Amino acid sequence: MNWIIGVVVIIVLGLVLDREIYFYEGVHFGPRVQAWLYDRWSKKYDEGKRASQLHDDEMLAKPLLNALMKVPEPFILDFATGTGRLPFTLISRPEFKGHIVALDLSQGMLEQAASKLVARAASVELLRHQSLPLPFPEAAFDAVCALEVLELFSNADELLKEFNRVLRPGGILLISRGTEQSGRRAKVKSAIELTSLLKSNGFENIQIAKWWKLFDRVIAIKQGVSQPIQRKNLSEVLLCPACHSIHWSKTSSTWKCQNCGSQLSITNEGILLN
């Protein structure tokens, strides 16, 4: 009888572990384990996304640039960029003249992004950063994008507050809403719930549209009005993790804070490790 109980326990634990790793993508294990998992998945990650990526230009890049049409050279943060699907789509459009900071917790995913973006690497900077708060000052970006990630956070409020903080008044937020078809029902927010959550965090003019079966596209505007940030570089907005100043000197392999002397490494692929 004991061996039967043992087998049942092993099966149940296996099912739970499988669900936590492959369904919730390791989010409940913390950022370090999650980053390790994404590193393992990175080389094959795009294989499961090809159907949705076929529509990225029409459903993501074009609507975002339309929303930013009064900003000739937008400065954009792509949070949880993964393998760089959105930056790749944006820089593939000839009219895009802006600059993108592509941030992810996984170095492996960013390495895949680097291989995609090599042709126009000057338009995109890759940053590995693994926790909140975001390492930027207030009102640093014209647009903040975060696709297929909100439902993975236990506290969506905290994430949206951070997006609001680093986005300038009148700036554009592009996110996604996991649909009921995604199966993550404990994490799914209805369109009404998400709209209310966005409004409570300082966003307005919220538009929710079908993207693909597992996600809706959501575009919103941060309340208020301000002048566009326009094109900047990462070195002009990245806060030093030690002293929170923005005063960097750069070499091919390191960034050094001129205020406190702290150093950040740069990988061979050009990824800044924060």
C-alpha positions in Angstrom: 0.0 0.0 0.0 2.8 2.4 0.9 4.4 2.0 -2.6 1.0 2.9 -4.2 0.9 6.1 -2.1 4.5 6.8 -3.1 3.7 6.4 -6.8 0.6 8.6 -6.6 2.6 11.3 -4.8 5.4 11.2 -7.5 2.8 11.4 -10.3 1.0 14.4 -8.6 4.3 16.2 -8.0 5.3 15.5 -11.6 2.1 17.0 -12.9 2.4 20.0 -10.6 6.0 20.6 -11.6 5.2 20.2 -15.3 2.4 22.8 -15.0 4.5 25.2 -13.1 7.4 25.0 -15.6 5.7 24.7 -19.0 2.3 26.3 -18.3 3.3 29.2 -16.0 6.9 29.3 -17.4 8.5 29.0 -14.0 7.2 32.4 -12.7 6.4 31.0 -9.2 10.0 29.9 -8.7 11.4 33.4 -8.8 13.4 35.4 -11.4 16.7 33.4 -11.1 15.0 30.1 -11.8 12.8 31.6 -14.4 15.8 33.1 -16.2 17.5 29.7 -16.1 14.5 28.1 -17.6 14.2 30.6 -20.4 17.9 30.2 -21.1 17.3 26.5 -21.7 14.3 27.2 -23.9 15.7 30.1 -25.8 17.0 28.4 -29.0 13.7 26.8 -29.7 11.4 29.4 -28.2 10.3 31.0 -31.5 9.1 27.6 -32.9 5.9 27.8 -30.9 5.3 31.4 -31.7 5.6 31.4 -35.5 1.8 31.5 -36.1 1.3 34.6 -34.1 4.6 36.2 -35.3 3.3 36.2 -38.9 0.9 39.0 -37.8 3.4 41.1 -35.8 3.8 43.8 -38.4 0.1 44.3 -38.9 -1.1 43.8 -35.3 1.8 45.3 -33.3 4.3 47.5 -35.1 1.9 49.3 -37.3 -0.6 50.2 -34.5 2.2 51.3 -32.2 3.8 53.5 -34.8 0.4 55.0 -35.7 -0.1 55.9 -32.0 3.4 57.5 -32.1 3.0 59.3 -35.4 3.6 62.7 -33.8 7.0 61.4 -32.4 9.4 61.2 -35.3 12.1 59.3 -33.4 10.5 57.5 -30.4 12.4 56.2 -27.5 10.9 52.8 -26.6 11.2 50.3 -23.8 10.3 46.7 -24.7 10.0 44.9 -21.4 10.3 41.1 -21.4 11.5 41.3 -25.0 12.3 37.6 -25.2 13.8 36.9 -28.5 13.2 40.4 -29.7 10.1 39.9 -31.8 8.8 43.4 -31.4 12.1 45.2 -31.9 12.7 43.1 -35.0 9.3 44.0 -36.4 9.7 47.7 -35.7 13.2 48.1 -37.2 12.1 46.1 -40.3 9.8 49.1 -41.1 11.7 51.7 -43.1 9.8 54.6 -41.4 11.0 53.6 -38.0 13.7 56.1 -36.9 13.6 55.6 -33.1 15.6 53.7 -30.6 14.7 50.7 -28.5 15.8 49.4 -25.1 15.0 45.7 -25.2 15.0 44.3 -21.6 14.7 40.7 -20.5 15.7 38.6 -17.5 17.2 35.8 -19.7 20.6 36.2 -21.2 19.8 33.2 -23.5 16.7 34.9 -24.9 18.6 38.1 -25.4 21.3 36.2 -27.3 18.6 35.0 -29.7 17.4 38.6 -30.0 20.9 39.8 -30.8 21.2 37.3 -33.7 18.0 38.7 -35.2 18.8 42.3 -34.8 22.4 42.3 -35.9 21.6 44.1 -39.2 20.4 47.2 -37.3 22.0 46.8 -33.9 22.4 50.6 -33.7 18.7 51.0 -33.2 18.3 48.5 -30.4 20.2 48.0 -27.1 19.9 44.8 -25.1 19.7 44.8 -21.3 19.5 41.9 -18.9 17.7 42.9 -15.8 15.9 40.5 -13.5 13.7 42.3 -11.0 11.5 45.3 -10.3 11.8 48.3 -9.9 12.9 49.1 -13.5 16.4 50.7 -13.6 15.2 54.0 -15.1 14.1 57.4 -13.9 10.6 58.7 -14.1 9.2 59.7 -17.5 12.1 58.2 -19.5 10.3 56.7 -22.5 7.9 57.7 -25.2 6.4 54.1 -25.2 6.6 51.1 -23.0 5.7 47.6 -24.5 5.2 44.4 -22.6 3.8 41.4 -24.6 2.6 38.1 -23.1 3.9 38.9 -19.7 1.3 40.7 -17.5 -0.6 37.5 -16.6 2.7 35.9 -15.3 3.1 38.5 -12.6 1.4 37.8 -9.2 1.0 41.5 -8.7 -0.1 43.2 -12.0 -0.6 46.4 -10.1 3.1 46.6 -9.3 4.1 46.1 -12.9 1.7 48.7 -14.3 2.8 51.2 -11.7 6.3 50.8 -12.9 5.3 51.2 -16.5 3.4 54.4 -15.6 6.5 55.7 -13.7 9.0 55.3 -16.5 6.5 56.4 -19.3 6.2 60.1 -20.0 2.8 61.8 -19.6 1.0 61.2 -22.9 3.2 58.3 -23.7 2.0 55.0 -25.2 1.6 51.7 -23.4 1.4 48.5 -25.6 0.6 45.3 -23.7 -1.4 42.1 -24.2 -4.3 40.5 -22.3 -4.2 36.7 -21.9 -7.5 35.4 -23.2 -9.7 32.8 -21.6 -8.5 30.4 -24.3 -5.0 30.6 -22.9 -6.1 28.3 -20.0 -4.5 30.4 -17.3 -7.8 31.2 -15.8 -6.5 32.0 -12.4 -4.3 34.7 -14.1 -6.7 35.9 -16.8 -8.3 39.3 -16.4 -11.4 40.1 -18.3 -11.4 43.1 -20.6 -13.5 45.0 -18.1 -11.1 44.1 -15.2 -8.0 45.0 -17.2 -9.6 48.3 -18.3 -10.4 49.2 -14.6 -6.8 48.2 -13.6 -5.2 50.4 -16.2 -7.4 53.3 -15.3 -6.6 53.0 -11.6 -2.9 53.1 -12.6 -3.1 56.3 -14.6 -3.9 55.2 -18.1 -6.7 56.3 -20.4 -8.0 55.9 -24.0 -7.7 52.1 -23.6 -8.2 50.0 -26.7 -8.4 46.3 -26.6 -8.4 44.4 -29.9 -8.1 40.7 -31.0 -4.5 39.8 -31.7 -4.5 36.0 -31.8 -6.5 33.3 -29.9 -4.4 33.3 -26.7 -3.9 37.1 -26.5 -5.6 40.4 -27.1 -3.6 43.6 -28.0 -4.0 46.5 -25.6 -3.0 50.1 -26.3 -3.4 52.8 -23.7 -2.1 56.3 -23.1 -0.6 57.6 -19.9 -2.7 60.5 -18.5 -1.2 64.0 -19.1 0.7 65.8 -21.8 4.5 66.3 -22.2 7.0 66.8 -24.9 8.4 63.7 -26.7 11.5 62.2 -25.2 12.8 61.4 -28.7 15.8 59.3 -29.6 18.2 58.5 -26.7 20.7 55.9 -25.8 20.5 53.5 -22.8 23.5 55.2 -21.2 21.3 58.4 -20.8 18.6 56.6 -18.8 20.1 53.6 -17.0 20.4 54.1 -13.2 23.5 52.7 -11.6 22.4 49.8 -9.5 24.7 50.9 -6.6 24.3 54.7 -6.4 21.3 55.4 -8.8 23.2 58.0 -10.7 23.4 58.2 -14.5 27.0 58.9 -15.5 28.6 56.1 -17.5 31.9 55.7 -19.2 31.9 52.8 -21.7 34.4 50.4 -23.2 33.8 47.4 -25.5 33.4 45.1 -22.5 32.2 47.2 -19.5 30.2 50.2 -18.4 31.7 52.1 -15.4 29.7 54.4 -13.2 31.7 57.7 -13.0 30.0 58.5 -9.7 30.8 55.4 -7.6 33.0 53.2 -9.8 30.5 50.2 -10.1 31.0 48.2 -13.3 28.6 46.3 -15.6 29.7 43.7 -18.1 28.9 43.5 -21.8 28.8 40.1 -23.4 30.2 39.3 -26.8 26.7 39.7 -28.2 26.5 43.2 -26.9 24.1 42.4 -24.0 24.6 44.7 -21.0 24.3 42.6 -17.8 22.7 44.7 -15.0 
